Structures are given as C-alpha cells and as structure tokens.
Amino acid sequence: MLSLIIPTFNERDNIQPLYERVRSALGAEEYEIIFVDDSIDDTTREIARLSTEDPRVRLLHRRERGLSTAVIAGFGAAQGDLVAVMDADLQHPPEILPQMLEAQRQRRADVVVPSRYMEGGNPGGLNGPIRRMLSLGGRALAQLLLRESRVTTDPMSGYFLATRESVLPLLGTSPKGFKILLELLVRGNVRRTVEVPYTFAERSADQSKLGWKTQVDYLRQVMDLITVHPENTRFFLFALVGGTGVAVNAALFALLTSDLLHGVEYAALLASPIASNAAIVWNFMWNTTITWRDRFRSEHIWRHALRYLLVSETGTLLTWLVLVMLRAVGFHYDLLDQLIGIGIAVLATYRLNDRWTYLPVGETVLEPERSVSRR
C-alpha cells in the first residue's frame, strides 16, 4: 500500500482539487492520504470533511510547525510499505505518481525522485530569477558538500517516493531545515535511487512561504548533515587548509606587487603564478596530513605529490585565466581579481584531488547507485 503524506499549512483552497487529482491518478491503487496539518485557518476543517467522506483520507493535526518534522510525523503514522511526499500547493503533479510507483517496482529502488533538472524535466514553476537562483544555488551547495545528494539531479525536491525501510532511521528525529529529501538521502537506508522527469507547475492559490529564515534553516541543515558521514567533512577540511593557503598566497602576491616587482610592467600577471605555487607546497603538506590522511600511503608519496602538483597547477592556471579575463573586461582590482580566481579554482581542485590524487591504487570512488526512468 502507498501512504501519501501531504504536509499542509493554510492550504484550504488547494485541498479539494488536490484530493480529486490524487484520486484520479491512483485509480484502483491501494493507498491512503495523510494530511499532516499545521494550519491556523480552515484547512483543518476542510481535511476533516474529506476524511468523513473517504476513509482513505486521514488528518494528523499538530500544534507545532515545520515541514520536515511534519513529514517525519507522517512517516510514523503511515501504514503503507511505500511512502510518498508531496506539497499541497499543486506544484507537484499527482499525475506522475503511477510512473513513480512503476519505477520503484521495476527497479526495486529505495527512493524515486521526480526531477526538474534531468532530461525531460522542467523547473518552470520557479517563478522569478531570485527564486530560481536560490534553488540552483541550494542544489549546487548540497551536491558539493554532501556526497549522498549526488545520486539525483534534484536533491532539493520536496516530491519523492520511498520504501518504509529506507525512512526508518528518520523516525524520532527533528531536522533543522525543510529539505526532507536531503535528510533521507544522508541518514536513511538508501542504496538505490531512481529519477523520473516532471514539470514543476506554477503556484496556484497561495503564496510562497520561502523567506530568509527558510534559507538560514537550510544552511544549518546542510552544516548538520555534513557531520553525519566522515567523507562529507573533507571539503570542510580542504576549505580550512585552503584558507590558510589563501593567506600565504595573498600575502606573497601583495609583497611581490607592492615591493619586489613594483614598477614592473604586468607585475600582477607575473606575481599571480609565483604566489599560487608557493601556496601549493603549504597546502599539500596539510591536506596530506589532515584532509586525506586516511587515504595517504607513504610508499606512494611521490605519486600523491605529482598528482597534487598537476591538479594544483591546473588550479593555478585557472586562477591566472580568471585574473586575465577580469582585467580584460575592465575589472582592475589586482588582489580582488586574484581572490575570485582562487575561489573558482578551489572548487575544481577539490573534486580532482578527491577523485584522483588521493585514491588508493586500483580503487574508485564509491557512490550510491543511481538510475533513470523516462517512461
């Protein structure tokens, strides 16, 4: 049986049309709909009315608020062997629930994620450049810092289907943020993930509840999830080491451009690679002894060093190219240009070091299994 969990907060006008679309989509499928309601308007009364007309509709009214805790409360109340989560704002189309169920059963997936960003998907319901930017930025941050989130192109989705077994570790927890799928991917029993494409619909009767506090909560949630698995702390350590390297880089760059190379034509373009290379030695020493200490093998020190040098030189070249491009468009702020280039190079070099430099001989980086269904 499928337990469809729908958290609600002041969604009165959406309840009846959403119920009708779910009923039409699922047809003869055995299911229940659990509305986990935190509302302070007539939404509760509307759900209660539906529950008297259809015993498959259940109302779980709470005094507290919070999207993630509402979903977890729904997990605890669910009777099905499969659970699905969707919003009540009509942006998640119930019509793809049968496709999600088919994908889960055919692929024996732990989680099925409808994706707005895979081939065939469409994030059109993200109205306005700011909301779209926040969504893409949050997605990029999650996939950079949380290895488990890379199994899907849409880890920020609030719409997904999962097995009851996969969500069991979440019962009784109180996540800090609102992205429950991230919690599931990191903390849950998830081995196989399947994606299906969908179009994110335009918002209907209500207004977006996305605000600055929501963004702060998301950042707190990501920071909390980083600590769950040791692999996810690597970027944090790499950034910390890199921060000290930036200080070495910037100090030497400032010294060269202000004193040693003062008056030399194109001094900044000469100082940039010199300062970057000085920081490479510093960073290699600390990344080897701190960030990737569990992978470092003394007998392979020269292989590690050579690969680190190649990756770092790639970063140095990237930093220099950014400096050249910024100056070419008239952005003549030597130190700021250098720092922008460093920031871009850090992201690139971290992935290369993690996937190549410090991998033991003959091994590859293991990722949770991911597959795609386009039916």
C-alpha positions in Angstrom: 0.0 0.0 0.0 1.1 3.6 -0.7 0.9 6.2 2.1 0.8 9.6 0.5 2.0 12.2 3.0 1.0 15.8 2.4 2.1 18.5 4.9 -0.2 21.5 5.0 -0.1 25.0 6.4 -3.0 27.2 5.4 -3.8 25.4 2.1 -7.6 25.4 2.3 -8.3 26.3 -1.3 -5.9 23.6 -2.6 -7.3 20.6 -0.6 -10.3 19.6 -2.7 -8.6 19.9 -6.1 -5.5 18.1 -4.9 -7.6 15.3 -3.4 -9.5 14.9 -6.7 -6.3 14.8 -8.8 -4.7 12.2 -6.4 -7.8 10.0 -6.6 -7.9 10.2 -10.3 -4.2 9.5 -10.7 -4.1 6.5 -8.4 -7.3 4.9 -9.5 -7.6 1.3 -8.2 -4.2 1.5 -6.4 -4.4 0.8 -2.7 -3.4 4.0 -0.9 -4.1 6.4 2.0 -3.6 10.1 2.1 -2.2 11.5 5.3 -2.6 15.3 5.7 -0.2 16.4 8.4 -1.7 19.8 9.1 -0.2 22.7 11.0 -2.8 25.3 9.8 -4.4 28.1 11.7 -7.1 28.7 9.1 -10.0 26.5 7.8 -7.7 24.0 6.2 -8.1 21.6 9.1 -11.9 21.7 8.8 -11.7 21.1 5.0 -9.5 18.0 5.5 -11.7 16.7 8.3 -14.7 17.0 5.9 -12.9 14.9 3.3 -11.9 12.3 5.9 -15.6 11.7 6.7 -16.4 11.2 3.0 -13.4 9.0 2.2 -11.8 6.7 4.8 -8.6 6.7 2.9 -8.1 10.4 3.9 -6.5 10.8 7.4 -5.9 14.0 9.3 -3.0 14.5 11.6 -3.3 17.9 13.1 -0.3 19.3 15.1 0.3 22.3 17.3 3.9 22.7 16.1 5.1 23.9 12.8 7.9 22.7 10.5 7.9 20.9 7.1 10.5 18.3 7.9 9.0 17.3 11.2 5.6 17.2 9.7 6.8 14.7 7.1 8.5 12.6 9.7 5.3 12.6 11.8 3.6 11.3 8.6 6.2 8.6 8.3 5.4 7.5 11.8 1.7 7.4 11.1 1.9 5.7 7.7 0.6 2.2 7.2 1.9 1.5 3.8 5.1 -0.3 2.7 5.7 2.7 0.4 5.5 6.3 1.4 5.4 9.3 -0.9 5.7 13.0 0.0 4.3 16.0 -1.9 3.4 19.6 -1.3 -0.2 20.8 -1.2 0.4 23.9 -3.3 -0.4 22.0 -6.6 3.2 22.5 -7.9 3.8 18.7 -7.6 1.6 16.9 -10.2 -0.1 13.9 -8.7 -0.5 12.5 -12.2 3.1 11.1 -12.2 2.5 9.0 -9.0 1.8 5.9 -11.1 5.1 6.5 -13.0 6.9 6.8 -9.7 5.3 3.6 -8.4 6.2 1.7 -11.6 9.8 2.9 -11.5 10.1 1.8 -7.9 8.7 -1.7 -8.5 10.7 -2.3 -11.7 14.0 -1.0 -10.4 13.4 -2.1 -6.8 14.5 1.4 -5.8 14.7 2.7 -2.2 13.9 6.2 -3.4 12.3 7.6 -6.5 12.9 11.3 -7.1 10.9 13.3 -9.7 13.5 15.7 -11.1 13.0 19.1 -12.6 16.6 19.2 -13.9 17.1 15.9 -15.8 16.3 15.5 -19.5 12.6 15.8 -19.9 12.1 17.8 -16.7 11.2 21.4 -16.4 11.6 23.8 -13.4 9.2 26.3 -14.9 7.2 26.8 -11.7 10.2 28.5 -10.1 8.8 32.0 -10.6 11.3 34.9 -10.8 15.1 35.0 -11.1 15.6 35.2 -7.3 13.7 32.0 -6.5 15.4 30.2 -9.4 18.8 31.4 -8.3 18.1 30.3 -4.7 17.1 26.8 -5.9 20.1 26.4 -8.2 22.4 27.7 -5.5 21.0 25.4 -2.9 21.3 22.4 -5.2 24.9 23.3 -6.1 25.8 23.6 -2.4 24.2 20.3 -1.4 25.9 18.4 -4.2 29.3 20.0 -3.4 29.2 19.2 0.3 27.0 16.1 0.6 28.2 13.1 -1.4 24.8 11.3 -1.0 22.9 14.1 -2.7 24.8 13.5 -6.0 22.6 10.4 -6.7 19.9 12.8 -8.1 19.9 15.9 -10.2 17.2 17.4 -7.9 18.2 16.9 -4.2 16.1 19.9 -3.3 12.9 18.3 -4.4 10.0 18.1 -2.0 8.4 15.4 -4.0 9.6 11.8 -3.8 8.6 8.2 -3.1 10.5 5.8 -0.7 10.3 2.4 0.9 9.2 2.3 4.5 12.5 0.6 5.4 14.5 3.5 3.9 12.8 6.1 6.1 13.0 4.2 9.4 16.3 6.0 10.6 14.4 9.3 10.3 11.7 8.4 12.8 12.0 10.4 16.0 14.5 12.9 14.5 13.9 16.7 14.3 15.8 18.1 11.3 16.8 21.7 11.4 15.8 22.6 7.8 13.0 21.9 5.4 14.6 19.7 2.8 13.5 16.3 4.0 14.8 14.5 0.9 18.4 15.6 1.8 17.8 14.1 5.3 16.6 10.9 3.7 19.5 10.6 1.3 22.1 11.2 4.0 20.5 9.5 7.1 18.2 6.9 5.5 18.7 3.3 4.4 19.2 4.3 0.7 21.1 2.2 -1.7 19.4 2.6 -5.0 17.8 5.8 -6.3 15.8 6.3 -9.5 14.8 9.5 -11.2 11.8 10.4 -13.3 11.3 13.7 -15.1 8.5 16.1 -14.3 7.4 19.7 -14.8 7.3 21.8 -11.8 3.9 23.6 -12.0 3.0 27.2 -11.5 1.9 28.1 -7.9 -1.9 28.2 -7.6 -4.0 29.6 -4.8 -1.4 30.6 -2.1 1.8 32.5 -1.9 5.4 31.1 -1.5 6.5 30.6 2.1 10.1 30.9 1.1 11.8 33.6 3.2 15.2 34.5 4.6 14.6 32.3 7.7 14.0 29.4 5.5 17.3 29.9 3.8 19.1 30.2 7.1 17.5 26.9 8.2 18.6 25.3 5.0 22.2 26.3 5.6 22.0 25.0 9.2 20.6 21.7 7.9 23.4 21.2 5.4 26.1 22.0 8.0 24.4 19.5 10.3 24.3 16.8 7.6 28.0 17.3 6.8 28.9 15.7 10.1 26.9 12.5 9.6 29.4 10.8 7.4 33.2 11.4 7.5 33.5 11.7 3.7 31.4 14.8 3.8 33.8 16.6 6.1 36.6 16.5 3.6 35.6 19.7 1.7 35.3 21.5 5.0 38.9 20.5 5.9 40.0 21.2 2.4 38.5 24.7 2.6 40.1 25.2 6.0 43.5 24.3 4.7 42.9 26.3 1.6 42.0 29.3 3.7 45.5 29.3 5.2 46.9 28.8 1.7 44.9 31.8 0.5 46.6 33.8 3.3 50.0 32.6 2.1 49.1 33.3 -1.5 47.6 36.7 -0.9 50.5 37.9 1.4 53.1 36.9 -1.1 51.1 38.3 -4.0 50.8 41.7 -2.1 54.5 41.6 -1.3 55.5 41.0 -4.9 53.2 43.6 -6.4 54.0 46.3 -3.9 57.7 45.9 -3.3 59.7 43.3 -5.3 58.0 43.8 -8.6 57.0 47.4 -8.1 57.1 49.3 -11.4 57.5 46.2 -13.5 55.1 46.1 -16.4 52.4 43.4 -15.9 53.6 42.9 -12.3 50.3 41.3 -11.2 50.3 38.8 -14.1 53.8 37.7 -13.0 53.1 37.7 -9.3 50.0 35.5 -9.6 51.6 32.2 -10.6 54.5 32.7 -8.2 52.2 33.3 -5.2 50.0 30.4 -6.2 52.9 28.0 -6.5 54.2 29.0 -3.1 50.8 28.1 -1.6 50.8 24.7 -3.3 53.6 23.3 -1.1 51.9 24.6 2.0 48.5 23.1 1.0 50.0 19.7 0.0 51.6 19.3 3.4 48.4 20.0 5.4 46.0 18.2 3.0 48.1 15.1 3.1 48.3 15.1 6.9 44.7 16.3 7.7 42.2 16.2 4.8 43.1 12.9 3.2 45.2 11.3 6.0 43.1 8.1 5.8 44.0 7.6 2.1 47.6 8.7 2.2 50.2 6.0 1.8 53.8 6.9 2.4 55.0 4.4 -0.2 53.0 6.4 -2.8 54.1 9.8 -1.6 55.7 10.7 -4.9 52.6 9.7 -6.8 50.4 11.8 -4.5 52.8 14.7 -4.8 53.0 14.6 -8.6 49.2 14.3 -9.0 48.7 17.1 -6.4 51.1 19.3 -8.3 49.3 18.7 -11.6 45.9 19.4 -10.1 47.3 22.5 -8.3 48.9 23.8 -11.5 45.6 23.4 -13.2 44.1 25.5 -10.4 47.0 28.0 -10.8 46.3 28.3 -14.5 42.6 28.7 -13.8 43.3 31.4 -11.2 45.5 33.2 -13.7 43.0 32.9 -16.6 40.3 34.4 -14.3 42.6 37.2 -13.5 43.3 37.9 -17.2 39.6 37.7 -18.1 38.6 40.1 -15.3 41.2 42.6 -16.3 40.1 42.2 -19.9 36.6 43.3 -19.0 37.9 46.3 -17.1 37.8 44.9 -13.5 41.2 46.2 -12.4 41.4 45.3 -8.7 44.5 43.2 -8.5 44.0 41.5 -5.1 40.3 41.0 -5.5 40.8 39.6 -9.0 43.2 37.1 -7.6 40.9 36.1 -4.8 38.0 35.5 -7.2 40.2 33.2 -9.3 41.3 31.3 -6.2 37.7 30.7 -5.2 36.8 29.2 -8.5 40.0 27.1 -8.6 39.2 25.7 -5.1 36.0 24.1 -6.3 37.7 22.5 -9.3 40.8 21.2 -7.5 38.9 19.7 -4.6 37.0 17.4 -6.9 40.1 16.4 -8.8 42.1 15.7 -5.6 39.2 13.7 -4.1 38.6 11.7 -7.3 42.2 11.2 -8.4 45.1 12.4 -6.3 44.4 10.6 -3.1 42.6 7.5 -4.3 44.4 4.3 -3.4 45.9 2.4 -6.4 43.2 0.4 -8.2 40.2 1.9 -6.3 37.4 4.2 -7.4 35.1 6.5 -5.5 32.0 4.6 -4.5 28.7 6.4 -4.9 25.2 5.2 -4.1 23.5 3.6 -7.1 21.5 5.9 -9.4 19.4 5.1 -12.4 16.9 6.9 -14.6 13.4 6.1 -15.8 11.9 8.1 -18.7 8.8 6.1 -19.2 
